[in-house]
């Protein structure tokens, strides 16, 4: 392995894993239906084929920004 390859930090390690809708719902303590409603409201997501994937840090920041006022 070259010295250059050893210095590469995997993207996953710097930003956290991508979660499925089921995993995100379990992590947040809500139902998958609740997550689907938040997706319609603009919750940050990534499309992976025909499925959505979520980065927990982005979702938490979005929820904090959106619901901190209430």
Backbone torsions as a table, in degrees:
resi	resn	phi	psi	omega
1	UNK	NA	133.5	-178.4
2	UNK	-75.9	161.2	179.0
3	UNK	-62.1	-35.1	179.9
4	UNK	-64.0	-43.1	-179.8
5	UNK	-66.2	-30.8	-179.6
6	UNK	-70.2	-24.3	-177.8
7	UNK	-87.7	-3.3	-178.4
8	UNK	-80.2	127.4	176.8
9	UNK	-97.0	124.3	-180.0
10	UNK	-58.8	139.0	179.8
11	UNK	-56.1	-40.1	-179.6
12	UNK	-58.2	-38.1	-177.8
13	UNK	-69.8	-26.6	-175.9
14	UNK	-89.4	-23.6	-173.8
15	UNK	-122.6	-4.9	-179.3
16	UNK	90.2	162.6	-176.5
17	UNK	-73.9	159.0	172.6
18	UNK	-90.3	129.6	-177.0
19	UNK	-104.7	149.2	172.7
20	UNK	-76.2	171.6	178.9
21	UNK	-61.4	-40.6	179.7
22	UNK	-64.8	-43.7	179.9
23	UNK	-65.9	-41.0	178.3
24	UNK	-63.3	-45.2	179.2
25	UNK	-58.6	-44.0	179.8
26	UNK	-65.6	-41.0	-179.6
27	UNK	-63.8	-39.2	-178.0
28	UNK	-86.6	-17.0	-179.5
29	UNK	83.0	26.4	177.8
30	UNK	-121.4	173.4	178.1
31	UNK	-84.2	163.6	175.6
32	UNK	-63.8	-32.8	177.3
33	UNK	-61.4	-42.7	177.8
34	UNK	-60.6	-42.6	178.7
35	UNK	-62.4	-43.5	179.0
36	UNK	-59.5	-40.2	177.4
37	UNK	-63.7	-41.2	179.1
38	UNK	-67.3	-33.7	176.1
39	UNK	-61.3	-41.4	178.1
40	UNK	-64.4	-27.0	179.2
41	UNK	-85.2	-3.7	175.7
42	UNK	107.4	16.3	177.7
43	UNK	-58.0	137.7	-178.0
44	UNK	-61.1	134.7	-177.8
45	UNK	-153.4	166.8	173.3
46	UNK	-128.4	142.8	179.6
47	UNK	-93.8	125.1	178.3
48	UNK	-122.6	93.4	-173.1
49	UNK	69.1	-122.0	178.2
50	UNK	-104.2	17.6	-179.7
51	UNK	-122.5	156.7	174.6
52	UNK	-96.7	146.8	172.4
53	UNK	-127.5	147.7	-173.6
54	UNK	-129.5	142.2	173.2
55	UNK	-101.4	118.8	-172.7
56	UNK	-55.5	-40.5	-178.6
57	UNK	-63.7	-39.4	178.5
58	UNK	-68.0	-41.6	-179.7
59	UNK	-66.0	-43.4	179.2
60	UNK	-62.3	-41.2	177.9
61	UNK	-64.1	-41.8	179.0
62	UNK	-63.8	-44.4	179.6
63	UNK	-64.2	-42.0	179.0
64	UNK	-61.1	-45.6	179.8
65	UNK	-64.4	-40.8	-174.5
66	UNK	-77.2	-39.9	-171.6
67	UNK	-110.6	2.2	-179.9
68	UNK	-67.8	-24.4	-177.2
69	UNK	-75.6	-21.8	-176.9
70	UNK	-94.5	NA	NA
